[in-house]
Amino acid sequence: MPNYGINVVKGKKHPVFIAILLLNVMPLMTGCGNEDLPVYPVAGGVRFQGKPAAGAEVIFHPLSGPAKGTRLRPNGRADEFGKFALGTYRAGDGAPAGEYRIGVVWPGPLPNAAPGDSEASHGGPDRLRGRYGDPEKSGLKATVSDSNNELPPLELK
């Protein structure tokens, strides 16, 4: 049997073995823990200077409700009409009820991107220059209720 540089002495646990074991077992022990939170449909829009902000990424940061204190960050990407649907566990599945601060970034095209390359069209620098990226400073807030939620458009300037 090959050694692979690991020397195991009978009766002693080798640190590499323990590390591999922990890396494989820890996810099972911790679980997600947040998938118990119910989510509710959330749809909205993003406009910049009155026009749809296609490709803008919207991220909700919980202030209250069951998602507060978790790593859950419901998010969505605006389509060509500036419309988005939030997802928490899966794209478009909704968000837990509660109050949220909102961050928005709108990636521009990569420099030297080929025309029509959809991946490169939204991988460049933030067109908003970070003005709305920090939810603490964006001035954007929303409330998600325990029903269908149609939010007013986020009007960015």
C-alpha positions as CSV (number, residue, x, y, z in Angstrom):
1,M,0.0,0.0,0.0
2,P,1.4,3.5,-0.9
3,N,2.6,5.7,2.0
4,Y,1.8,9.2,0.5
5,G,4.1,10.7,3.1
6,I,1.7,9.9,6.0
7,N,3.2,7.7,8.7
8,V,0.5,6.1,10.9
9,V,1.7,4.5,14.1
10,K,-0.6,1.8,15.5
11,G,-2.7,3.3,18.3
12,K,-1.9,6.9,17.5
13,K,-4.2,9.3,15.5
14,H,-2.3,11.2,12.9
15,P,-3.1,15.0,12.6
16,V,-3.8,14.8,8.8
17,F,-6.3,12.0,9.4
18,I,-8.0,14.0,12.1
19,A,-8.1,17.1,9.9
20,I,-9.6,15.1,6.9
21,L,-12.2,13.5,9.2
22,L,-13.2,16.9,10.7
23,L,-13.5,18.5,7.3
24,N,-15.9,15.7,6.2
25,V,-17.9,15.5,9.4
26,M,-18.3,19.2,10.4
27,P,-20.8,20.1,7.7
28,L,-23.0,17.2,8.9
29,M,-22.7,18.4,12.5
30,T,-23.5,22.0,11.9
31,G,-26.1,21.7,9.1
32,C,-27.6,24.8,7.5
33,G,-29.9,25.4,10.4
34,N,-31.6,28.3,8.6
35,E,-33.7,26.2,6.1
36,D,-36.4,26.0,8.7
37,L,-37.2,29.7,8.1
38,P,-40.2,30.2,5.8
39,V,-39.7,32.4,2.8
40,Y,-42.3,34.6,1.0
41,P,-42.3,35.8,-2.6
42,V,-40.5,39.1,-3.1
43,A,-40.4,41.0,-6.4
44,G,-39.3,44.5,-7.2
45,G,-37.4,46.6,-9.6
46,V,-34.2,48.6,-9.9
47,R,-34.0,51.8,-12.0
48,F,-31.0,54.2,-12.5
49,Q,-32.0,57.7,-13.5
50,G,-35.4,56.4,-14.4
51,K,-34.2,53.6,-16.7
52,P,-34.1,49.8,-15.9
53,A,-30.8,48.7,-14.4
54,A,-30.4,45.4,-16.1
55,G,-27.9,43.1,-14.3
56,A,-28.0,45.1,-11.0
57,E,-27.5,42.8,-8.1
58,V,-29.8,43.4,-5.1
59,I,-28.8,42.0,-1.6
60,F,-31.1,42.2,1.4
61,H,-29.4,42.4,4.9
62,P,-31.8,41.5,7.8
63,L,-32.4,44.1,10.5
64,S,-35.2,42.3,12.3
65,G,-37.3,39.1,12.0
66,P,-36.2,35.5,12.0
67,A,-33.3,36.0,9.6
68,K,-31.6,38.6,11.9
69,G,-28.4,37.1,13.3
70,T,-28.1,34.5,10.5
71,R,-26.0,34.5,7.4
72,L,-29.0,34.6,5.2
73,R,-28.8,37.3,2.6
74,P,-31.8,37.1,0.2
75,N,-30.7,38.4,-3.2
76,G,-31.6,38.7,-6.9
77,R,-30.4,40.1,-10.2
78,A,-32.4,42.5,-12.3
79,D,-33.5,41.3,-15.7
80,E,-33.5,43.5,-18.9
81,F,-36.6,45.3,-17.6
82,G,-35.0,46.0,-14.2
83,K,-37.2,43.5,-12.4
84,F,-35.9,41.1,-9.8
85,A,-37.2,38.3,-7.6
86,L,-35.4,37.5,-4.4
87,G,-34.1,34.1,-3.4
88,T,-32.8,32.9,-0.1
89,Y,-32.2,29.1,-0.5
90,R,-32.8,29.0,-4.2
91,A,-33.1,31.6,-7.0
92,G,-36.5,33.3,-6.8
93,D,-37.8,31.4,-3.7
94,G,-38.4,34.5,-1.7
95,A,-37.2,35.9,1.7
96,P,-38.0,35.5,5.4
97,A,-40.4,38.1,6.8
98,G,-38.7,41.1,8.5
99,E,-37.0,44.5,8.0
100,Y,-34.0,44.7,5.7
101,R,-31.4,47.2,4.6
102,I,-30.6,46.8,0.9
103,G,-27.3,46.9,-1.0
104,V,-27.1,47.3,-4.7
105,V,-24.2,46.8,-7.1
106,W,-24.5,47.1,-10.9
107,P,-21.5,45.4,-12.5
108,G,-20.6,46.9,-15.9
109,P,-19.0,45.1,-18.8
110,L,-15.5,43.8,-18.5
111,P,-12.9,45.9,-20.3
112,N,-12.3,44.4,-23.8
113,A,-15.4,42.2,-23.6
114,A,-16.6,40.7,-26.9
115,P,-20.0,42.1,-28.0
116,G,-22.8,39.7,-27.0
117,D,-20.7,37.9,-24.3
118,S,-23.3,37.7,-21.5
119,E,-20.8,36.6,-18.9
120,A,-18.4,39.5,-19.7
121,S,-21.3,42.0,-19.9
122,H,-21.8,41.9,-16.1
123,G,-18.4,41.2,-14.6
124,G,-16.7,44.6,-14.6
125,P,-16.6,47.5,-12.2
126,D,-19.7,48.8,-10.4
127,R,-21.5,51.3,-12.5
128,L,-22.8,52.9,-9.3
129,R,-19.2,53.4,-8.0
130,G,-20.1,51.8,-4.6
131,R,-22.7,54.4,-3.7
132,Y,-25.3,51.7,-3.0
133,G,-23.1,48.7,-2.3
134,D,-22.9,49.2,1.5
135,P,-26.4,48.6,3.0
136,E,-25.5,50.7,6.0
137,K,-25.0,53.8,3.7
138,S,-27.3,53.1,0.8
139,G,-30.4,54.6,2.4
140,L,-32.4,51.7,1.0
141,K,-34.8,49.7,3.2
142,A,-37.7,47.3,2.7
143,T,-40.1,45.2,4.8
144,V,-41.0,41.7,3.8
145,S,-44.3,40.5,5.1
146,D,-45.6,36.9,5.4
147,S,-47.4,37.0,2.1
148,N,-46.7,38.0,-1.5
149,N,-44.5,41.1,-1.6
150,E,-44.4,43.5,-4.6
151,L,-41.9,46.2,-3.6
152,P,-41.8,49.6,-5.2
153,P,-38.9,50.1,-7.6
154,L,-35.5,51.1,-6.1
155,E,-34.8,54.5,-7.7
156,L,-31.1,55.0,-7.9
157,K,-29.5,58.3,-8.9
